[in-house]
Amino acid sequence: MFAPKRILVPTDFSVYSDNALREAVDIAKQNKAKIFLLHVVDDGIRQCAVDYCLDEEAFQAILKESQKNALDKLQQEAEKIAGSDNVEIEFETIRGIPYEVILKEEESKNIDLIVIASHGKTGILKNLLGSVVDKVSKRAKCQVLLVRS
């Protein structure tokens, strides 16, 4: 029987990711596993749109603030889980291309299960066009649990 001990849960803070996290917490409690909660600040954000560009300093400030806000949200989630569910949880936010960061974290942390939502904030259209979920599920070396929305 498969009994994961190291569970990676990528989140974009959508209700779909919240459902995946709840599923991961249940699995972690049953198997005395550790959860690694991850948010990726997407480096694919554009500095320019049509005729308007942000200067580099403003652009970097936005990315830095986004990363700080994400870290605060992750800490709040982790404190709720650790306190009420007695599950060990580690969290971090990393800048990069989401599927690449998730796969790197899988390898570097010896993850044996990734629990990920079938849809994120971008919804079904993004999913049909080749989403993070699709790339992670095809390229991960460990088991992937897809939590349907």
N, CA, C and O atoms as a GROMACS GRO file, in nm:
protein
  596
    1MET      N    1   0.084  -0.119   0.000
    1MET     CA    2   0.000   0.000   0.000
    1MET      C    3   0.088   0.124   0.000
    1MET      O    4   0.186   0.132   0.074
    2PHE      N    5   0.054   0.220  -0.082
    2PHE     CA    6   0.128   0.344  -0.094
    2PHE      C    7   0.105   0.430   0.029
    2PHE      O    8  -0.009   0.460   0.063
    3ALA      N    9   0.212   0.470   0.096
    3ALA     CA   10   0.202   0.554   0.215
    3ALA      C   11   0.302   0.668   0.204
    3ALA      O   12   0.416   0.657   0.250
    4PRO      N   13   0.260   0.779   0.144
    4PRO     CA   14   0.353   0.890   0.124
    4PRO      C   15   0.398   0.952   0.256
    4PRO      O   16   0.323   0.956   0.354
    5LYS      N   17   0.522   0.999   0.257
    5LYS     CA   18   0.578   1.064   0.376
    5LYS      C   19   0.613   1.209   0.351
    5LYS      O   20   0.629   1.287   0.445
    6ARG      N   21   0.625   1.246   0.224
    6ARG     CA   22   0.662   1.383   0.187
    6ARG      C   23   0.569   1.428   0.074
    6ARG      O   24   0.580   1.381  -0.040
    7ILE      N   25   0.478   1.520   0.107
    7ILE     CA   26   0.372   1.560   0.014
    7ILE      C   27   0.392   1.707  -0.027
    7ILE      O   28   0.401   1.795   0.058
    8LEU      N   29   0.399   1.731  -0.158
    8LEU     CA   30   0.410   1.866  -0.210
    8LEU      C   31   0.272   1.913  -0.256
    8LEU      O   32   0.203   1.844  -0.330
    9VAL      N   33   0.234   2.032  -0.210
    9VAL     CA   34   0.105   2.089  -0.248
    9VAL      C   35   0.128   2.229  -0.306
    9VAL      O   36   0.145   2.326  -0.232
   10PRO      N   37   0.128   2.239  -0.439
   10PRO     CA   38   0.139   2.372  -0.501
   10PRO      C   39   0.005   2.444  -0.488
   10PRO      O   40  -0.101   2.384  -0.502
   11THR      N   41   0.011   2.575  -0.460
   11THR     CA   42  -0.113   2.650  -0.446
   11THR      C   43  -0.105   2.782  -0.521
   11THR      O   44   0.000   2.846  -0.528
   12ASP      N   45  -0.218   2.823  -0.576
   12ASP     CA   46  -0.231   2.957  -0.634
   12ASP      C   47  -0.334   3.037  -0.554
   12ASP      O   48  -0.380   3.143  -0.597
   13PHE      N   49  -0.369   2.985  -0.437
   13PHE     CA   50  -0.464   3.046  -0.344
   13PHE      C   51  -0.608   3.049  -0.396
   13PHE      O   52  -0.691   3.124  -0.344
   14SER      N   53  -0.638   2.968  -0.496
   14SER     CA   54  -0.775   2.957  -0.544
   14SER      C   55  -0.852   2.860  -0.456
   14SER      O   56  -0.792   2.787  -0.377
   15VAL      N   57  -0.984   2.858  -0.470
   15VAL     CA   58  -1.064   2.761  -0.394
   15VAL      C   59  -1.028   2.618  -0.437
   15VAL      O   60  -1.039   2.525  -0.357
   16TYR      N   61  -0.985   2.603  -0.561
   16TYR     CA   62  -0.947   2.470  -0.610
   16TYR      C   63  -0.822   2.421  -0.537
   16TYR      O   64  -0.814   2.305  -0.498
   17SER      N   65  -0.726   2.510  -0.520
   17SER     CA   66  -0.604   2.474  -0.446
   17SER      C   67  -0.634   2.446  -0.300
   17SER      O   68  -0.572   2.360  -0.238
   18ASP      N   69  -0.730   2.519  -0.244
   18ASP     CA   70  -0.771   2.495  -0.105
   18ASP      C   71  -0.826   2.353  -0.090
   18ASP      O   72  -0.799   2.285   0.009
   19ASN      N   73  -0.903   2.308  -0.189
   19ASN     CA   74  -0.956   2.170  -0.186
   19ASN      C   75  -0.842   2.068  -0.192
   19ASN      O   76  -0.846   1.968  -0.121
   20ALA      N   77  -0.743   2.094  -0.275
   20ALA     CA   78  -0.628   2.004  -0.286
   20ALA      C   79  -0.552   2.000  -0.153
   20ALA      O   80  -0.507   1.894  -0.110
   21LEU      N   81  -0.537   2.114  -0.089
   21LEU     CA   82  -0.467   2.119   0.038
   21LEU      C   83  -0.542   2.039   0.145
   21LEU      O   84  -0.480   1.967   0.224
   22ARG      N   85  -0.675   2.052   0.149
   22ARG     CA   86  -0.754   1.973   0.246
   22ARG      C   87  -0.734   1.823   0.223
   22ARG      O   88  -0.721   1.746   0.318
   23GLU      N   89  -0.730   1.783   0.098
   23GLU     CA   90  -0.707   1.642   0.063
   23GLU      C   91  -0.569   1.598   0.111
   23GLU      O   92  -0.553   1.489   0.166
   24ALA      N   93  -0.469   1.684   0.088
   24ALA     CA   94  -0.333   1.652   0.130
   24ALA      C   95  -0.322   1.641   0.283
   24ALA      O   96  -0.250   1.555   0.333
   25VAL      N   97  -0.392   1.727   0.354
   25VAL     CA   98  -0.391   1.721   0.501
   25VAL      C   99  -0.448   1.588   0.549
   25VAL      O  100  -0.393   1.526   0.640
   26ASP      N  101  -0.558   1.543   0.488
   26ASP     CA  102  -0.616   1.413   0.524
   26ASP      C  103  -0.516   1.300   0.501
   26ASP      O  104  -0.501   1.211   0.586
   27ILE      N  105  -0.450   1.303   0.388
   27ILE     CA  106  -0.351   1.199   0.356
   27ILE      C  107  -0.234   1.206   0.455
   27ILE      O  108  -0.185   1.104   0.502
   28ALA      N  109  -0.190   1.327   0.485
   28ALA     CA  110  -0.078   1.346   0.578
   28ALA      C  111  -0.111   1.293   0.717
   28ALA      O  112  -0.028   1.229   0.781
   29LYS      N  113  -0.233   1.319   0.763
   29LYS     CA  114  -0.273   1.270   0.896
   29LYS      C  115  -0.273   1.117   0.898
   29LYS      O  116  -0.227   1.057   0.996
   30GLN      N  117  -0.324   1.055   0.795
   30GLN     CA  118  -0.332   0.909   0.789
   30GLN      C  119  -0.194   0.843   0.783
   30GLN      O  120  -0.176   0.732   0.833
   31ASN      N  121  -0.097   0.911   0.723
   31ASN     CA  122   0.034   0.851   0.700
   31ASN      C  123   0.147   0.916   0.779
   31ASN      O  124   0.264   0.885   0.759
   32LYS      N  125   0.110   1.008   0.870
   32LYS     CA  126   0.211   1.082   0.946
   32LYS      C  127   0.316   1.143   0.853
   32LYS      O  128   0.436   1.133   0.876
   33ALA      N  129   0.266   1.207   0.749
   33ALA     CA  130   0.352   1.265   0.646
   33ALA      C  131   0.371   1.415   0.670
   33ALA      O  132   0.295   1.478   0.744
   34LYS      N  133   0.473   1.469   0.606
   34LYS     CA  134   0.502   1.612   0.611
   34LYS      C  135   0.451   1.675   0.482
   34LYS      O  136   0.465   1.618   0.374
   35ILE      N  137   0.392   1.794   0.495
   35ILE     CA  138   0.342   1.868   0.379
   35ILE      C  139   0.438   1.982   0.347
   35ILE      O  140   0.482   2.055   0.436
   36PHE      N  141   0.468   1.996   0.219
   36PHE     CA  142   0.546   2.109   0.169
   36PHE      C  143   0.450   2.193   0.085
   36PHE      O  144   0.412   2.153  -0.026
   37LEU      N  145   0.411   2.308   0.137
   37LEU     CA  146   0.317   2.397   0.070
   37LEU      C  147   0.398   2.498  -0.011
   37LEU      O  148   0.488   2.562   0.041
   38LEU      N  149   0.365   2.511  -0.139
   38LEU     CA  150   0.446   2.591  -0.231
   38LEU      C  151   0.360   2.685  -0.313
   38LEU      O  152   0.256   2.645  -0.366
   39HIS      N  153   0.403   2.810  -0.322
   39HIS     CA  154   0.342   2.904  -0.416
   39HIS      C  155   0.452   2.956  -0.508
   39HIS      O  156   0.560   2.995  -0.462
   40VAL      N  157   0.425   2.955  -0.637
   40VAL     CA  158   0.522   3.005  -0.734
   40VAL      C  159   0.474   3.140  -0.788
   40VAL      O  160   0.364   3.151  -0.842
   41VAL      N  161   0.559   3.242  -0.771
   41VAL     CA  162   0.532   3.372  -0.830
   41VAL      C  163   0.581   3.362  -0.974
   41VAL      O  164   0.700   3.351  -1.000
   42ASP      N  165   0.488   3.366  -1.065
   42ASP     CA  166   0.515   3.338  -1.206
   42ASP      C  167   0.606   3.443  -1.269
   42ASP      O  168   0.573   3.561  -1.272
   43ASP      N  169   0.720   3.398  -1.319
   43ASP     CA  170   0.813   3.486  -1.391
   43ASP      C  171   0.764   3.520  -1.531
   43ASP      O  172   0.824   3.600  -1.601
   44GLY      N  173   0.654   3.458  -1.571
   44GLY     CA  174   0.599   3.482  -1.704
   44GLY      C  175   0.517   3.610  -1.711
   44GLY      O  176   0.460   3.641  -1.816
   45ILE      N  177   0.511   3.684  -1.602
   45ILE     CA  178   0.437   3.810  -1.601
   45ILE      C  179   0.506   3.908  -1.695
   45ILE      O  180   0.629   3.918  -1.696
   46ARG      N  181   0.429   3.978  -1.772
   46ARG     CA  182   0.483   4.070  -1.872
   46ARG      C  183   0.507   4.209  -1.812
   46ARG      O  184   0.425   4.262  -1.736
   47GLN      N  185   0.620   4.266  -1.847
   47GLN     CA  186   0.654   4.401  -1.802
   47GLN      C  187   0.585   4.505  -1.890
   47GLN      O  188   0.561   4.618  -1.847
   48CYS      N  189   0.553   4.466  -2.013
   48CYS     CA  190   0.490   4.557  -2.108
   48CYS      C  191   0.358   4.499  -2.158
   48CYS      O  192   0.345   4.378  -2.175
   49ALA      N  193   0.262   4.587  -2.181
   49ALA     CA  194   0.134   4.548  -2.239
   49ALA      C  195   0.094   4.654  -2.340
   49ALA      O  196   0.082   4.772  -2.307
   50VAL      N  197   0.075   4.613  -2.462
   50VAL     CA  198   0.040   4.699  -2.574
   50VAL      C  199   0.140   4.816  -2.583
   50VAL      O  200   0.254   4.795  -2.622
   51ASP      N  201   0.098   4.938  -2.548
   51ASP     CA  202   0.185   5.055  -2.560
   51ASP      C  203   0.243   5.102  -2.427
   51ASP      O  204   0.308   5.207  -2.422
   52TYR      N  205   0.222   5.027  -2.320
   52TYR     CA  206   0.267   5.073  -2.190
   52TYR      C  207   0.363   4.973  -2.126
   52TYR      O  208   0.338   4.852  -2.128
   53CYS      N  209   0.472   5.023  -2.071
   53CYS     CA  210   0.568   4.938  -2.000
   53CYS      C  211   0.596   4.996  -1.862
   53CYS      O  212   0.607   5.117  -1.844
   54LEU      N  213   0.608   4.908  -1.767
   54LEU     CA  214   0.654   4.949  -1.635
   54LEU      C  215   0.805   4.959  -1.639
   54LEU      O  216   0.872   4.881  -1.707
   55ASP      N  217   0.861   5.056  -1.566
   55ASP     CA  218   1.006   5.060  -1.561
   55ASP      C  219   1.054   4.942  -1.476
   55ASP      O  220   0.978   4.888  -1.396
   56GLU      N  221   1.178   4.905  -1.492
   56GLU     CA  222   1.234   4.785  -1.428
   56GLU      C  223   1.221   4.791  -1.276
   56GLU      O  224   1.190   4.690  -1.213
   57GLU      N  225   1.244   4.906  -1.219
   57GLU     CA  226   1.236   4.920  -1.072
   57GLU      C  227   1.094   4.894  -1.022
   57GLU      O  228   1.074   4.822  -0.923
   58ALA      N  229   0.995   4.952  -1.089
   58ALA     CA  230   0.855   4.931  -1.049
   58ALA      C  231   0.814   4.786  -1.070
   58ALA      O  232   0.743   4.728  -0.987
   59PHE      N  233   0.860   4.727  -1.179
   59PHE     CA  234   0.828   4.587  -1.209
   59PHE      C  235   0.885   4.495  -1.101
   59PHE      O  236   0.815   4.406  -1.053
   60GLN      N  237   1.010   4.515  -1.064
   60GLN     CA  238   1.074   4.433  -0.960
   60GLN      C  239   1.005   4.454  -0.825
   60GLN      O  240   0.992   4.359  -0.747
   61ALA      N  241   0.962   4.576  -0.796
   61ALA     CA  242   0.890   4.605  -0.671
   61ALA      C  243   0.758   4.529  -0.665
   61ALA      O  244   0.720   4.477  -0.560
   62ILE      N  245   0.688   4.522  -0.778
   62ILE     CA  246   0.561   4.448  -0.784
   62ILE      C  247   0.585   4.299  -0.759
   62ILE      O  248   0.512   4.236  -0.683
   63LEU      N  249   0.688   4.244  -0.824
   63LEU     CA  250   0.720   4.102  -0.804
   63LEU      C  251   0.758   4.074  -0.659
   63LEU      O  252   0.717   3.973  -0.602
   64LYS      N  253   0.837   4.162  -0.600
   64LYS     CA  254   0.881   4.144  -0.462
   64LYS      C  255   0.761   4.151  -0.367
   64LYS      O  256   0.750   4.070  -0.274
   65GLU      N  257   0.672   4.245  -0.389
   65GLU     CA  258   0.552   4.259  -0.305
   65GLU      C  259   0.460   4.137  -0.321
   65GLU      O  260   0.402   4.090  -0.224
   66SER      N  261   0.449   4.088  -0.442
   66SER     CA  262   0.368   3.969  -0.468
   66SER      C  263   0.424   3.849  -0.392
   66SER      O  264   0.349   3.771  -0.333
   67GLN      N  265   0.556   3.835  -0.392
   67GLN     CA  266   0.620   3.725  -0.322
   67GLN      C  267   0.600   3.738  -0.170
   67GLN      O  268   0.576   3.638  -0.102
   68LYS      N  269   0.610   3.860  -0.118
   68LYS     CA  270   0.590   3.883   0.025
   68LYS      C  271   0.447   3.850   0.066
   68LYS      O  272   0.424   3.785   0.168
   69ASN      N  273   0.349   3.897  -0.013
   69ASN     CA  274   0.208   3.869   0.017
   69ASN      C  275   0.180   3.719   0.013
   69ASN      O  276   0.106   3.667   0.097
   70ALA      N  277   0.238   3.650  -0.084
   70ALA     CA  278   0.218   3.505  -0.095
   70ALA      C  279   0.277   3.435   0.027
   70ALA      O  280   0.216   3.342   0.080
   71LEU      N  281   0.393   3.478   0.071
   71LEU     CA  282   0.456   3.417   0.188
   71LEU      C  283   0.370   3.437   0.313
   71LEU      O  284   0.358   3.346   0.396
   72ASP      N  285   0.311   3.555   0.326
   72ASP     CA  286   0.221   3.582   0.440
   72ASP      C  287   0.100   3.490   0.436
   72ASP      O  288   0.060   3.435   0.540
   73LYS      N  289   0.041   3.472   0.318
   73LYS     CA  290  -0.075   3.382   0.304
   73LYS      C  291  -0.037   3.238   0.337
   73LYS      O  292  -0.112   3.167   0.404
   74LEU      N  293   0.080   3.196   0.290
   74LEU     CA  294   0.125   3.060   0.317
   74LEU      C  295   0.146   3.038   0.467
   74LEU      O  296   0.111   2.933   0.521
   75GLN      N  297   0.202   3.138   0.532
   75GLN     CA  298   0.224   3.127   0.677
   75GLN      C  299   0.092   3.114   0.751
   75GLN      O  300   0.080   3.032   0.843
   76GLN      N  301  -0.008   3.191   0.713
   76GLN     CA  302  -0.140   3.182   0.776
   76GLN      C  303  -0.200   3.042   0.756
   76GLN      O  304  -0.253   2.983   0.850
   77GLU      N  305  -0.190   2.990   0.634
   77GLU     CA  306  -0.242   2.856   0.604
   77GLU      C  307  -0.169   2.751   0.688
   77GLU      O  308  -0.232   2.663   0.746
   78ALA      N  309  -0.038   2.762   0.692
   78ALA     CA  310   0.044   2.665   0.766
   78ALA      C  311   0.011   2.666   0.915
   78ALA      O  312   0.003   2.561   0.977
   79GLU      N  313  -0.008   2.783   0.971
   79GLU     CA  314  -0.041   2.794   1.113
   79GLU      C  315  -0.177   2.732   1.143
   79GLU      O  316  -0.194   2.665   1.245
   80LYS      N  317  -0.274   2.752   1.054
   80LYS     CA  318  -0.406   2.690   1.071
   80LYS      C  319  -0.394   2.538   1.070
   80LYS      O  320  -0.450   2.471   1.156
   81ILE      N  321  -0.323   2.487   0.973
   81ILE     CA  322  -0.310   2.341   0.958
   81ILE      C  323  -0.233   2.280   1.073
   81ILE      O  324  -0.277   2.183   1.134
   82ALA      N  325  -0.118   2.337   1.102
   82ALA     CA  326  -0.032   2.281   1.208
   82ALA      C  327  -0.104   2.284   1.343
   82ALA      O  328  -0.090   2.191   1.423
   83GLY      N  329  -0.178   2.389   1.367
   83GLY     CA  330  -0.247   2.402   1.495
   83GLY      C  331  -0.367   2.311   1.509
   83GLY      O  332  -0.385   2.248   1.614
   84SER      N  333  -0.450   2.303   1.407
   84SER     CA  334  -0.574   2.228   1.420
   84SER      C  335  -0.563   2.082   1.378
   84SER      O  336  -0.637   1.998   1.430
   85ASP      N  337  -0.473   2.050   1.288
   85ASP     CA  338  -0.467   1.914   1.234
   85ASP      C  339  -0.344   1.835   1.278
   85ASP      O  340  -0.328   1.718   1.244
   86ASN      N  341  -0.256   1.901   1.353
   86ASN     CA  342  -0.137   1.834   1.404
   86ASN      C  343  -0.057   1.768   1.291
   86ASN      O  344  -0.017   1.652   1.301
   87VAL      N  345  -0.035   1.844   1.185
   87VAL     CA  346   0.040   1.797   1.069
   87VAL      C  347   0.162   1.887   1.054
   87VAL      O  348   0.152   2.010   1.062
   88GLU      N  349   0.279   1.825   1.032
   88GLU     CA  350   0.400   1.903   1.010
   88GLU      C  351   0.393   1.965   0.871
   88GLU      O  352   0.364   1.897   0.772
   89ILE      N  353   0.421   2.096   0.864
   89ILE     CA  354   0.410   2.166   0.736
   89ILE      C  355   0.524   2.265   0.721
   89ILE      O  356   0.561   2.336   0.815
   90GLU      N  357   0.578   2.268   0.601
   90GLU     CA  358   0.683   2.363   0.565
   90GLU      C  359   0.629   2.439   0.445
   90GLU      O  360   0.558   2.381   0.362
   91PHE      N  361   0.661   2.568   0.434
   91PHE     CA  362   0.608   2.645   0.322
   91PHE      C  363   0.714   2.738   0.265
   91PHE      O  364   0.806   2.780   0.335
   92GLU      N  365   0.698   2.769   0.137
   92GLU     CA  366   0.785   2.867   0.074
   92GLU      C  367   0.722   2.919  -0.054
   92GLU      O  368   0.632   2.858  -0.112
   93THR      N  369   0.773   3.033  -0.096
   93THR     CA  370   0.732   3.092  -0.222
   93THR      C  371   0.858   3.113  -0.305
   93THR      O  372   0.961   3.159  -0.254
   94ILE      N  373   0.849   3.080  -0.432
   94ILE     CA  374   0.964   3.086  -0.522
   94ILE      C  375   0.922   3.154  -0.651
   94ILE      O  376   0.812   3.129  -0.701
   95ARG      N  377   1.008   3.239  -0.705
   95ARG     CA  378   0.983   3.298  -0.836
   95ARG      C  379   1.030   3.203  -0.945
   95ARG      O  380   1.136   3.141  -0.932
   96GLY      N  381   0.952   3.191  -1.050
   96GLY     CA  382   0.993   3.107  -1.162
   96GLY      C  383   0.875   3.068  -1.247
   96GLY      O  384   0.766   3.124  -1.235
   97ILE      N  385   0.898   2.973  -1.333
   97ILE     CA  386   0.792   2.918  -1.417
   97ILE      C  387   0.728   2.806  -1.336
   97ILE      O  388   0.796   2.710  -1.301
   98PRO      N  389   0.598   2.816  -1.307
   98PRO     CA  390   0.535   2.726  -1.210
   98PRO      C  391   0.566   2.577  -1.226
   98PRO      O  392   0.610   2.514  -1.130
   99TYR      N  393   0.543   2.519  -1.343
   99TYR     CA  394   0.563   2.375  -1.354
   99TYR      C  395   0.710   2.338  -1.333
   99TYR      O  396   0.740   2.232  -1.277
  100GLU      N  397   0.803   2.423  -1.378
  100GLU     CA  398   0.945   2.395  -1.361
  100GLU      C  399   0.984   2.397  -1.213
  100GLU      O  400   1.058   2.310  -1.167
  101VAL      N  401   0.934   2.496  -1.140
  101VAL     CA  402   0.964   2.507  -0.997
  101VAL      C  403   0.907   2.387  -0.922
  101VAL      O  404   0.974   2.330  -0.836
  102ILE      N  405   0.785   2.349  -0.954
  102ILE     CA  406   0.722   2.234  -0.887
  102ILE      C  407   0.804   2.108  -0.908
  102ILE      O  408   0.827   2.033  -0.814
  103LEU      N  409   0.848   2.085  -1.030
  103LEU     CA  410   0.927   1.965  -1.060
  103LEU      C  411   1.065   1.968  -0.993
  103LEU      O  412   1.116   1.865  -0.949
  104LYS      N  413   1.124   2.087  -0.985
  104LYS     CA  414   1.253   2.100  -0.914
  104LYS      C  415   1.236   2.073  -0.765
  104LYS      O  416   1.320   2.008  -0.703
  105GLU      N  417   1.127   2.124  -0.708
  105GLU     CA  418   1.100   2.101  -0.566
  105GLU      C  419   1.073   1.953  -0.539
  105GLU      O  420   1.114   1.900  -0.436
  106GLU      N  421   1.004   1.888  -0.631
  106GLU     CA  422   0.980   1.744  -0.616
  106GLU      C  423   1.112   1.670  -0.600
  106GLU      O  424   1.128   1.587  -0.511
  107GLU      N  425   1.205   1.703  -0.686
  107GLU     CA  426   1.334   1.634  -0.684
  107GLU      C  427   1.418   1.674  -0.562
  107GLU      O  428   1.474   1.587  -0.494
  108SER      N  429   1.428   1.802  -0.535
  108SER     CA  430   1.517   1.848  -0.428
  108SER      C  431   1.469   1.808  -0.288
  108SER      O  432   1.549   1.794  -0.196
  109LYS      N  433   1.339   1.790  -0.272
  109LYS     CA  434   1.284   1.755  -0.141
  109LYS      C  435   1.245   1.608  -0.130
  109LYS      O  436   1.186   1.566  -0.030
  110ASN      N  437   1.279   1.529  -0.231
  110ASN     CA  438   1.246   1.386  -0.231
  110ASN      C  439   1.097   1.362  -0.206
  110ASN      O  440   1.060   1.279  -0.123
  111ILE      N  441   1.015   1.434  -0.277
  111ILE     CA  442   0.869   1.425  -0.265
  111ILE      C  443   0.822   1.291  -0.319
  111ILE      O  444   0.870   1.245  -0.423
  112ASP      N  445   0.728   1.227  -0.248
  112ASP     CA  446   0.672   1.102  -0.301
  112ASP      C  447   0.526   1.116  -0.343
  112ASP      O  448   0.467   1.020  -0.394
  113LEU      N  449   0.466   1.235  -0.321
  113LEU     CA  450   0.330   1.260  -0.370
  113LEU      C  451   0.312   1.409  -0.391
  113LEU      O  452   0.343   1.490  -0.304
  114ILE      N  453   0.261   1.444  -0.508
  114ILE     CA  454   0.220   1.582  -0.536
  114ILE      C  455   0.069   1.583  -0.539
  114ILE      O  456   0.007   1.506  -0.613
  115VAL      N  457   0.009   1.670  -0.459
  115VAL     CA  458  -0.137   1.686  -0.458
  115VAL      C  459  -0.166   1.822  -0.519
  115VAL      O  460  -0.128   1.926  -0.465
  116ILE      N  461  -0.234   1.821  -0.633
  116ILE     CA  462  -0.254   1.945  -0.709
  116ILE      C  463  -0.399   1.953  -0.760
  116ILE      O  464  -0.460   1.852  -0.794
  117ALA      N  465  -0.451   2.075  -0.764
  117ALA     CA  466  -0.588   2.097  -0.812
  117ALA      C  467  -0.593   2.085  -0.964
  117ALA      O  468  -0.498   2.120  -1.034
  118SER      N  469  -0.705   2.035  -1.013
  118SER     CA  470  -0.720   2.017  -1.158
  118SER      C  471  -0.732   2.151  -1.231
  118SER      O  472  -0.701   2.160  -1.349
  119HIS      N  473  -0.777   2.254  -1.161
  119HIS     CA  474  -0.789   2.388  -1.219
  119HIS      C  475  -0.732   2.488  -1.120
  119HIS      O  476  -0.732   2.465  -0.999
  120GLY      N  477  -0.684   2.599  -1.173
  120GLY     CA  478  -0.636   2.707  -1.088
  120GLY      C  479  -0.718   2.831  -1.115
  120GLY      O  480  -0.830   2.823  -1.165
  121LYS      N  481  -0.662   2.944  -1.081
  121LYS     CA  482  -0.732   3.071  -1.101
  121LYS      C  483  -0.764   3.097  -1.247
  121LYS      O  484  -0.859   3.168  -1.278
  122THR      N  485  -0.685   3.039  -1.337
  122THR     CA  486  -0.704   3.067  -1.479
  122THR      C  487  -0.819   2.987  -1.540
  122THR      O  488  -0.862   3.016  -1.652
  123GLY      N  489  -0.870   2.888  -1.469
  123GLY     CA  490  -0.989   2.817  -1.514
  123GLY      C  491  -0.964   2.714  -1.623
  123GLY      O  492  -0.851   2.673  -1.649
  124ILE      N  493  -1.073   2.674  -1.685
  124ILE     CA  494  -1.070   2.561  -1.777
  124ILE      C  495  -0.999   2.592  -1.908
  124ILE      O  496  -0.935   2.503  -1.964
  125LEU      N  497  -1.006   2.713  -1.958
  125LEU     CA  498  -0.942   2.745  -2.086
  125LEU      C  499  -0.793   2.720  -2.079
  125LEU      O  500  -0.735   2.658  -2.169
  126LYS      N  501  -0.729   2.768  -1.972
  126LYS     CA  502  -0.585   2.746  -1.956
  126LYS      C  503  -0.556   2.597  -1.948
  126LYS      O  504  -0.455   2.550  -2.001
  127ASN      N  505  -0.644   2.522  -1.881
  127ASN     CA  506  -0.624   2.378  -1.866
  127ASN      C  507  -0.624   2.309  -2.002
  127ASN      O  508  -0.547   2.215  -2.024
  128LEU      N  509  -0.708   2.353  -2.091
  128LEU     CA  510  -0.716   2.292  -2.223
  128LEU      C  511  -0.595   2.327  -2.310
  128LEU      O  512  -0.561   2.252  -2.402
  129LEU      N  513  -0.531   2.438  -2.281
  129LEU     CA  514  -0.421   2.484  -2.364
  129LEU      C  515  -0.284   2.438  -2.314
  129LEU      O  516  -0.182   2.485  -2.366
  130GLY      N  517  -0.278   2.350  -2.218
  130GLY     CA  518  -0.149   2.301  -2.171
  130GLY      C  519  -0.111   2.365  -2.040
  130GLY      O  520  -0.025   2.453  -2.036
  131SER      N  521  -0.173   2.324  -1.935
  131SER     CA  522  -0.158   2.390  -1.806
  131SER      C  523  -0.041   2.337  -1.726
  131SER      O  524   0.027   2.242  -1.764
  132VAL      N  525  -0.021   2.401  -1.614
  132VAL     CA  526   0.078   2.359  -1.516
  132VAL      C  527   0.047   2.215  -1.473
  132VAL      O  528   0.137   2.132  -1.463
  133VAL      N  529  -0.080   2.187  -1.448
  133VAL     CA  530  -0.122   2.054  -1.404
  133VAL      C  531  -0.082   1.948  -1.506
  133VAL      O  532  -0.029   1.843  -1.470
  134ASP      N  533  -0.108   1.975  -1.630
  134ASP     CA  534  -0.076   1.880  -1.736
  134ASP      C  535   0.074   1.852  -1.741
  134ASP      O  536   0.117   1.737  -1.749
  135LYS      N  537   0.153   1.957  -1.736
  135LYS     CA  538   0.298   1.941  -1.743
  135LYS      C  539   0.353   1.869  -1.620
  135LYS      O  540   0.442   1.784  -1.631
  136VAL      N  541   0.301   1.902  -1.504
  136VAL     CA  542   0.347   1.836  -1.381
  136VAL      C  543   0.310   1.689  -1.383
  136VAL      O  544   0.393   1.604  -1.353
  137SER      N  545   0.186   1.658  -1.419
  137SER     CA  546   0.142   1.518  -1.415
  137SER      C  547   0.218   1.432  -1.516
  137SER      O  548   0.239   1.313  -1.492
  138LYS      N  549   0.257   1.489  -1.628
  138LYS     CA  550   0.330   1.413  -1.729
  138LYS      C  551   0.478   1.397  -1.697
  138LYS      O  552   0.539   1.298  -1.737
  139ARG      N  553   0.535   1.493  -1.624
  139ARG     CA  554   0.680   1.493  -1.606
  139ARG      C  555   0.726   1.455  -1.465
  139ARG      O  556   0.845   1.432  -1.443
  140ALA      N  557   0.635   1.449  -1.370
  140ALA     CA  558   0.674   1.417  -1.232
  140ALA      C  559   0.724   1.274  -1.223
  140ALA      O  560   0.677   1.185  -1.294
  141LYS      N  561   0.820   1.254  -1.135
  141LYS     CA  562   0.875   1.120  -1.113
  141LYS      C  563   0.801   1.047  -1.002
  141LYS      O  564   0.813   0.926  -0.988
  142CYS      N  565   0.725   1.122  -0.923
  142CYS     CA  566   0.650   1.061  -0.813
  142CYS      C  567   0.502   1.052  -0.851
  142CYS      O  568   0.461   1.094  -0.960
  143GLN      N  569   0.423   0.998  -0.760
  143GLN     CA  570   0.278   0.991  -0.779
  143GLN      C  571   0.219   1.133  -0.777
  143GLN      O  572   0.268   1.220  -0.704
  144VAL      N  573   0.116   1.155  -0.857
  144VAL     CA  574   0.046   1.284  -0.859
  144VAL      C  575  -0.102   1.258  -0.835
  144VAL      O  576  -0.164   1.179  -0.906
  145LEU      N  577  -0.156   1.324  -0.734
  145LEU     CA  578  -0.299   1.314  -0.708
  145LEU      C  579  -0.364   1.442  -0.759
  145LEU      O  580  -0.336   1.552  -0.711
  146LEU      N  581  -0.450   1.424  -0.858
  146LEU     CA  582  -0.521   1.536  -0.918
  146LEU      C  583  -0.655   1.548  -0.847
  146LEU      O  584  -0.737   1.456  -0.850
  147VAL      N  585  -0.677   1.662  -0.781
  147VAL     CA  586  -0.801   1.685  -0.708
  147VAL      C  587  -0.895   1.762  -0.801
  147VAL      O  588  -0.870   1.878  -0.834
  148ARG      N  589  -1.002   1.696  -0.840
  148ARG     CA  590  -1.099   1.756  -0.931
  148ARG      C  591  -1.175   1.868  -0.862
  148ARG      O  592  -1.204   1.863  -0.743
  149SER      N  593  -1.206   1.969  -0.941
  149SER     CA  594  -1.276   2.085  -0.887
  149SER      C  595  -1.426   2.074  -0.908
  149SER      O  596  -1.500   2.163  -0.868
   0.00000   0.00000   0.00000
